Amino acid sequence: MALIVQKYGGTSVGSVERIQAVAQRVYKTVKAGNSLVVVVSAMGKTTDGLVKLANEISPNPNRREMDMLLSTGEQVTIALLSMALQELGQPAISMTGAQVGIVTEAEHSRARILHIETTRLTRHINEGKVVVVAGFQGTSSVKEMEITTLGRGGSDTSAVAIAAALGANFCEIYTDVPGILTTDPHLVAEAQLIDAITCNEMLELASLGAKVLHPRAVEIARNYGVPLVVRSSWTDDPGTWVTSAKPQGRSLINLEIARPVDAVEFDTNQAKVALLRVPDKPGVAARLFGEISRQKVDVDLIIQSIHEGNSNDIAFTVTTPILKRAEAVTAAIAPALRSQSNPKFDEAEVMIEHNIAKVSIAGAGMIGRPGVAAKMFATLAEAGVNIQMISTSEVKVSCVVDAAECDRAVAALRSAFEIEAKDQEVRSRGELLTPNSSLLTPHFSPTPPLRGVALDLNQARLAIRQLPDRPGMAAKLFGLLAQHNISVDMIIQSQRCRVIDGVPRRDIAFTVSRIDGENAKKMLTQVAADLGWGEVVLDSAIAKVSIVGAGMLGQPGVAAKMFEALAQQQINIQMIATSEIKISCVVAQEQGVKALQAIHAAFELAGSEKFVVPA
C-alpha cells in the first residue's frame, strides 16, 4: 500500500522487551501490505555511557575517535531488532549509515547529510525485507569511508532524509510522548495533544527547545514535502501530523546544505509607530496592546529592546490604511504611561514614520547557520540600505528600511541568495495541508490562534550600547559572530537614537546560546573601541518564553493576551520580538517557568488528561 519510514528513539528500544514490542509493531505494519524502513537510536542511555567511558580516558577526546565510539550504539540496536523480526518470520536486514549510503560532510560529531545512495536500500525493499538502519551516522565519502555522526537529534534527521531520498509516503517518528503537545509536560502536566501542525510552526517550536523533533529533521521535511507523524511507542493513538506545502522539485544532492534561503519577500504597505520612554515595569506592554486590540488595530512586527535607565521603547508596524487609527490609540494612551516620578522629563513620546518597507528572507535552512543573517545585513550595507528595525525567527529575518530603498534592497538580496522571483515558493501563510497518504485521512481541527508555548532557559543576552546608526554596522557585528560560529537568535535594534559627537547612535541587543555568551562578549569587547562601539553588556540570567501559531495572523488580541498574562504575575518584559507566527518575550530567568505556565493557562491550552512521560 505505501512505503513508510519509521523511527524509534532510545527509550522505545531501551530493553529486549521493548525491542520485541517494536518488532511486533513493525511486523503488523508490513502485514498490512506496506514496505518499511526502520531507523533506530542506541538503546536507552547507551550513548551517555559511551561518552562517560571516553571522558574517563581523556578529558578532551578526539572527535574522529568519538564518532567511531558513538556510532557503535546504534549498531547494537539494529542487529537486535533485525533478529527480533526474523524470529517473527519477517525477512529483515540491518545496515549501518555507511552501508545504506548516507554521505555527509567531513565534519566529525556534527556532519550534515549531502546525499543518500538509495540503490542498495531499494533493492532490499523490493526483495520484501524490512531494512533496519542505524540512525545518527553516515560516512564522509565512498572513498574515505570515515564514519561521521550527525550530532543531537541525528536519528530524526536520518529518518526524514531517508524518507525524502526514497520518496516515501510518510515518515513516522515514535517516541515516549503521544505526539506534539502544547508545551513541555514536565512543566505543565495538563499539556494538550495537537492533532496537526505546520512545518513552519514546528520549526519554531523545535528550535525553541521542544525536544520531540529536532529542527534539522523538520527542515528536511519542509524542504522536500515529507509528511511526518509523531506517535507514542506505547499506544495506537493517531499522534500529531506535521504538514508542509508541496515542494518545488529540490535536488536531493547537497540535501542538508542546499541554499538556506528560498524566498525574498517585501511589503511596502507599512508604517511604523514607536512609543519612546515608557516606564520599564510590568504591565506597560499589556496596557498598550490591550487598547490597540480593543480598537481592532492589527499589528505586524512588535519590538522592544533593552531598557535605558528606568524607561524603554516599544515599536510596531501596521499597514498604511490603519495608521491613523494606530496613531490615535497610541497618542491617547501615551500620557497614561508617563513616569510618575518625573512626568515632564520622562513623558512617553509617540514617533510615527511613514514611507517604510519590510524586506525579509525566508527559508528553513537558516537554522543553526550563523552566516545567513550576517549575509543579509552585509548585502543591504553594500547596497547602501540602512536598517531601521530588525526582527528574527527560525525561518525568517525581517528588516524595516526606507520605502524608497525597497526595490534596491530586494534586488540585492535576490542576487546575493540566488533567488529569482519565479523560483520563490508560493505558500499560504498558516496553510494546513493534509498529508499525501492514501492510508490515513486524519481529521484536523480548525486552526487555533496558538499551537503551543515554549520556554528556553539556555540563552544569554548581549547588548552593545551606542552603535553608530549607519549602513554596515549590523553586517560587521553579526559577521564577526558568524566567523566565530556563534548563532544568534533574537535581534532587537533600539528605536531611541542619540547623536554623540555628530554621529547618530542606537543600542542593539541580541540573544545567543548561554555557552557562547562569555566568548561572544570577550570577542566583541576586543573590537568595540576600533569599530566605534560603546559598552558590551552580557546578561546570562534570562529566559525566553514564546507563543507559536499560524492562526494568530489577523488577530490583534493575541499579543495583548500574552502580555496581560505576564503582567498579572508581575513579570516584567525585558525584550519583545515577533514574526508572523511567533511572539517571544525575554524575562528574568527565575520567572521563566511561571511565565510559561501563566501564558499556557491564559490561552486555555490545557486538556483534561495529564501526560506522564515514561522513564
Buried (B, 14 or more C-beta within 10 A) or exposed (E): EBBBBBBBBBBBBBEEEBBBBBBEBBBEBBEEEBBBBBBBBBBBBBBEEBBEEBEEEEEEBEBBEBBBBBBBBBBBBBEBBBBBBBEBEBEBBBBBBBBBBBBBBEBBBBBBBBBBEBEBBBEBBEEEBBBBBBBBBBBBBEEEEBBBBBBBBBBBBBBBBBBBBBEBBBBBBBBBBBBBBBBBBEBBEBBBBBBBBBBBBBBBBBBBBBEBBBBBBBBBBBBBBBBBBBBBBBEEEBBBBBBBBEBEEBEBEBBBBBBBBBBBBBBBBBBBBBBBBBBBBBBBBBBBBBBBBEBEBBBBBBBBBBBBEEBBBBBBBBBBEBBEBBBEBBBEBBEEBBBEEEEEEBBBBBBBBEEBBBBBBBBBBBBBBBBBBBBBBBBBBEBEBBBBBBBBBBBBBBBBBBBEBBEBBBEBBBEBBEBEEEEBBEBEEBEBBBBEBEBBEBEBEEBBBBBBBBBBBEBBBBBBBBBBBBBBBBBBBBBBBBEEEBBBBBBBBBBBEBEEEEEEBBBBBBBBBBEBBEBBBEBBBEEBEEBBBBEBBBBBEBBBBBBBBBBBBEBBBBBBBBBBBBBEBEBBBBBBBBBBBBBBBBBBBEBBBBBBBBBBBBBEBBBEEEBEEEE
